Amino acid sequence: MDSNSSTKSVEVFSGSPWEAEVIKGLLESNAIHCVIKDGILGTLAPYIAPAVSLLVTEENYEEATRLIQTYEGEAKNE
């Protein structure tokens, strides 16, 4: 990647802090770097935390979305 290029982050998931951590692990195990936005409140007070967002780069958005949909489909079938 060119060090002068700017990469835009896009939201790929929004949910509870614990759900975001699970999805983050899924994406990172598939070599997709992601970050949790607004996660500090979930760390300080997880019982009152609002939804957090999971961000990926635009170039990883489609693959990340596919992985999340597959995961959620498998979770519903259990």
Backbone as JSON Lines, residues from 0, in Angstrom:
{"i":0,"aa":"M","n":[0.84,-1.17,0.0],"ca":[0.0,0.0,0.0],"c":[0.89,1.23,0.0]}
{"i":1,"aa":"D","n":[0.53,2.22,-0.76],"ca":[1.27,3.47,-0.85],"c":[1.09,4.25,0.45]}
{"i":2,"aa":"S","n":[2.18,4.7,1.02],"ca":[2.11,5.41,2.3],"c":[1.42,6.76,2.17]}
{"i":3,"aa":"N","n":[1.29,7.28,0.96],"ca":[0.63,8.56,0.75],"c":[-0.86,8.41,0.47]}
{"i":4,"aa":"S","n":[-1.33,7.2,0.3],"ca":[-2.74,7.01,0.01],"c":[-3.54,7.04,1.31]}
{"i":5,"aa":"S","n":[-4.76,7.51,1.2],"ca":[-5.63,7.5,2.37],"c":[-6.7,6.45,2.14]}
{"i":6,"aa":"T","n":[-6.93,5.65,3.15],"ca":[-7.9,4.58,3.05],"c":[-9.1,4.94,3.9]}
{"i":7,"aa":"K","n":[-10.26,4.87,3.31],"ca":[-11.48,5.22,4.02],"c":[-11.98,4.0,4.79]}
{"i":8,"aa":"S","n":[-12.41,4.23,6.02],"ca":[-13.0,3.17,6.83],"c":[-14.51,3.22,6.7]}
{"i":9,"aa":"V","n":[-15.12,2.05,6.64],"ca":[-16.57,1.96,6.54],"c":[-17.09,1.0,7.6]}
{"i":10,"aa":"E","n":[-18.31,1.26,8.05],"ca":[-18.93,0.42,9.07],"c":[-19.42,-0.88,8.44]}
{"i":11,"aa":"V","n":[-19.03,-1.99,9.05],"ca":[-19.44,-3.29,8.54],"c":[-20.36,-4.01,9.53]}
{"i":12,"aa":"F","n":[-20.38,-3.53,10.78],"ca":[-21.2,-4.17,11.8],"c":[-21.51,-3.16,12.9]}
{"i":13,"aa":"S","n":[-22.69,-3.27,13.48],"ca":[-23.07,-2.46,14.63],"c":[-23.84,-3.37,15.58]}
{"i":14,"aa":"G","n":[-23.45,-3.35,16.84],"ca":[-24.12,-4.19,17.82],"c":[-23.52,-4.0,19.19]}
{"i":15,"aa":"S","n":[-23.78,-4.94,20.07],"ca":[-23.27,-4.85,21.43],"c":[-21.75,-5.02,21.43]}
{"i":16,"aa":"P","n":[-21.09,-4.53,22.47],"ca":[-19.64,-4.68,22.53],"c":[-19.16,-6.13,22.44]}
{"i":17,"aa":"W","n":[-19.86,-7.05,23.09],"ca":[-19.41,-8.45,23.04],"c":[-19.6,-9.05,21.66]}
{"i":18,"aa":"E","n":[-20.69,-8.68,20.98],"ca":[-20.89,-9.17,19.6],"c":[-19.79,-8.63,18.68]}
{"i":19,"aa":"A","n":[-19.45,-7.36,18.86],"ca":[-18.42,-6.75,18.03],"c":[-17.07,-7.43,18.24]}
{"i":20,"aa":"E","n":[-16.77,-7.82,19.47],"ca":[-15.51,-8.53,19.75],"c":[-15.48,-9.89,19.05]}
{"i":21,"aa":"V","n":[-16.61,-10.58,19.04],"ca":[-16.68,-11.88,18.36],"c":[-16.47,-11.71,16.86]}
{"i":22,"aa":"I","n":[-17.16,-10.74,16.27],"ca":[-17.03,-10.48,14.83],"c":[-15.62,-10.0,14.5]}
{"i":23,"aa":"K","n":[-15.04,-9.18,15.37],"ca":[-13.67,-8.71,15.15],"c":[-12.71,-9.89,15.1]}
{"i":24,"aa":"G","n":[-12.88,-10.84,16.01],"ca":[-12.03,-12.04,15.99],"c":[-12.2,-12.84,14.71]}
{"i":25,"aa":"L","n":[-13.44,-12.95,14.24],"ca":[-13.72,-13.65,12.99],"c":[-12.99,-12.99,11.82]}
{"i":26,"aa":"L","n":[-13.11,-11.67,11.73],"ca":[-12.49,-10.95,10.62],"c":[-10.97,-11.03,10.7]}
{"i":27,"aa":"E","n":[-10.41,-10.82,11.89],"ca":[-8.96,-10.84,12.02],"c":[-8.39,-12.23,11.75]}
{"i":28,"aa":"S","n":[-9.15,-13.28,12.07],"ca":[-8.67,-14.63,11.77],"c":[-8.69,-14.91,10.27]}
{"i":29,"aa":"N","n":[-9.36,-14.04,9.51],"ca":[-9.38,-14.14,8.05],"c":[-8.57,-13.01,7.42]}
{"i":30,"aa":"A","n":[-7.61,-12.48,8.17],"ca":[-6.66,-11.46,7.7],"c":[-7.32,-10.15,7.28]}
{"i":31,"aa":"I","n":[-8.42,-9.78,7.94],"ca":[-9.07,-8.5,7.68],"c":[-8.91,-7.64,8.92]}
{"i":32,"aa":"H","n":[-8.1,-6.59,8.81],"ca":[-7.88,-5.68,9.93],"c":[-9.15,-4.86,10.17]}
{"i":33,"aa":"C","n":[-9.53,-4.72,11.42],"ca":[-10.71,-3.94,11.76],"c":[-10.51,-3.26,13.11]}
{"i":34,"aa":"V","n":[-11.32,-2.26,13.37],"ca":[-11.28,-1.55,14.64],"c":[-12.69,-1.36,15.16]}
{"i":35,"aa":"I","n":[-12.79,-1.32,16.48],"ca":[-14.08,-1.06,17.13],"c":[-14.16,0.43,17.44]}
{"i":36,"aa":"K","n":[-15.22,1.05,16.99],"ca":[-15.44,2.47,17.23],"c":[-16.4,2.6,18.41]}
{"i":37,"aa":"D","n":[-16.12,3.54,19.29],"ca":[-16.95,3.82,20.46],"c":[-16.94,2.68,21.46]}
{"i":38,"aa":"G","n":[-15.83,1.94,21.52],"ca":[-15.74,0.79,22.41],"c":[-15.3,1.1,23.82]}
{"i":39,"aa":"I","n":[-14.85,2.3,24.1],"ca":[-14.32,2.6,25.44],"c":[-15.4,2.49,26.51]}
{"i":40,"aa":"L","n":[-16.61,2.93,26.22],"ca":[-17.67,2.83,27.21],"c":[-17.99,1.37,27.51]}
{"i":41,"aa":"G","n":[-17.91,0.53,26.48],"ca":[-18.15,-0.89,26.69],"c":[-17.12,-1.52,27.59]}
{"i":42,"aa":"T","n":[-15.9,-0.98,27.58],"ca":[-14.85,-1.47,28.45],"c":[-15.07,-0.99,29.88]}
{"i":43,"aa":"L","n":[-15.49,0.24,30.02],"ca":[-15.68,0.83,31.35],"c":[-16.96,0.36,32.03]}
{"i":44,"aa":"A","n":[-18.02,0.23,31.27],"ca":[-19.32,-0.15,31.84],"c":[-20.09,-0.99,30.83]}
{"i":45,"aa":"P","n":[-19.72,-2.26,30.65],"ca":[-20.34,-3.08,29.6],"c":[-21.84,-3.3,29.78]}
{"i":46,"aa":"Y","n":[-22.34,-3.17,30.97],"ca":[-23.75,-3.41,31.23],"c":[-24.64,-2.26,30.77]}
{"i":47,"aa":"I","n":[-24.06,-1.08,30.5],"ca":[-24.86,0.05,30.02],"c":[-24.38,0.56,28.66]}
{"i":48,"aa":"A","n":[-23.46,-0.14,28.06],"ca":[-22.86,0.34,26.81],"c":[-23.86,0.36,25.67]}
{"i":49,"aa":"P","n":[-23.84,1.43,24.9],"ca":[-24.67,1.47,23.69],"c":[-24.01,0.61,22.61]}
{"i":50,"aa":"A","n":[-24.62,0.57,21.48],"ca":[-24.05,-0.18,20.36],"c":[-22.71,0.41,19.94]}
{"i":51,"aa":"V","n":[-21.83,-0.45,19.51],"ca":[-20.54,-0.02,18.98],"c":[-20.49,-0.41,17.5]}
{"i":52,"aa":"S","n":[-19.57,0.19,16.78],"ca":[-19.42,-0.08,15.35],"c":[-18.09,-0.77,15.1]}
{"i":53,"aa":"L","n":[-18.09,-1.61,14.09],"ca":[-16.87,-2.27,13.65],"c":[-16.54,-1.71,12.27]}
{"i":54,"aa":"L","n":[-15.32,-1.19,12.12],"ca":[-14.91,-0.56,10.87],"c":[-13.85,-1.36,10.16]}
{"i":55,"aa":"V","n":[-13.96,-1.42,8.84],"ca":[-12.95,-2.04,7.98],"c":[-12.65,-1.07,6.86]}
{"i":56,"aa":"T","n":[-11.58,-1.34,6.11],"ca":[-11.28,-0.49,4.95],"c":[-12.28,-0.8,3.84]}
{"i":57,"aa":"E","n":[-12.45,0.16,2.95],"ca":[-13.36,-0.03,1.82],"c":[-12.99,-1.27,1.01]}
{"i":58,"aa":"E","n":[-11.69,-1.5,0.85],"ca":[-11.26,-2.64,0.03],"c":[-11.6,-3.98,0.68]}
{"i":59,"aa":"N","n":[-11.79,-4.02,1.98],"ca":[-12.14,-5.27,2.67],"c":[-13.63,-5.4,2.98]}
{"i":60,"aa":"Y","n":[-14.41,-4.38,2.62],"ca":[-15.82,-4.35,2.99],"c":[-16.61,-5.56,2.47]}
{"i":61,"aa":"E","n":[-16.48,-5.87,1.2],"ca":[-17.28,-6.97,0.63],"c":[-16.94,-8.31,1.26]}
{"i":62,"aa":"E","n":[-15.66,-8.59,1.44],"ca":[-15.24,-9.86,2.05],"c":[-15.7,-9.92,3.5]}
{"i":63,"aa":"A","n":[-15.57,-8.8,4.22],"ca":[-16.0,-8.76,5.62],"c":[-17.51,-9.0,5.73]}
{"i":64,"aa":"T","n":[-18.26,-8.36,4.86],"ca":[-19.72,-8.54,4.86],"c":[-20.09,-9.99,4.58]}
{"i":65,"aa":"R","n":[-19.41,-10.61,3.63],"ca":[-19.67,-12.01,3.3],"c":[-19.39,-12.92,4.51]}
{"i":66,"aa":"L","n":[-18.27,-12.69,5.18],"ca":[-17.92,-13.5,6.35],"c":[-18.94,-13.33,7.48]}
{"i":67,"aa":"I","n":[-19.36,-12.1,7.71],"ca":[-20.33,-11.83,8.78],"c":[-21.67,-12.49,8.46]}
{"i":68,"aa":"Q","n":[-22.11,-12.39,7.21],"ca":[-23.39,-13.01,6.82],"c":[-23.33,-14.52,6.97]}
{"i":69,"aa":"T","n":[-22.19,-15.12,6.6],"ca":[-22.03,-16.56,6.75],"c":[-22.07,-16.94,8.22]}
{"i":70,"aa":"Y","n":[-21.36,-16.19,9.05],"ca":[-21.33,-16.45,10.49],"c":[-22.73,-16.33,11.1]}
{"i":71,"aa":"E","n":[-23.44,-15.26,10.75],"ca":[-24.78,-15.05,11.31],"c":[-25.75,-16.12,10.84]}
{"i":72,"aa":"G","n":[-25.61,-16.58,9.59],"ca":[-26.46,-17.65,9.08],"c":[-26.21,-18.95,9.81]}
{"i":73,"aa":"E","n":[-24.94,-19.24,10.09],"ca":[-24.59,-20.46,10.84],"c":[-25.08,-20.37,12.28]}
{"i":74,"aa":"A","n":[-25.0,-19.2,12.87],"ca":[-25.45,-19.02,14.26],"c":[-26.96,-19.23,14.37]}
{"i":75,"aa":"K","n":[-27.73,-18.82,13.36],"ca":[-29.19,-19.0,13.38],"c":[-29.57,-20.47,13.22]}
{"i":76,"aa":"N","n":[-28.73,-21.24,12.55],"ca":[-29.03,-22.64,12.3],"c":[-28.69,-23.54,13.48]}
{"i":77,"aa":"E","n":[-28.03,-23.0,14.5],"ca":[-27.65,-23.83,15.65],"c":[-28.77,-23.97,16.65]}
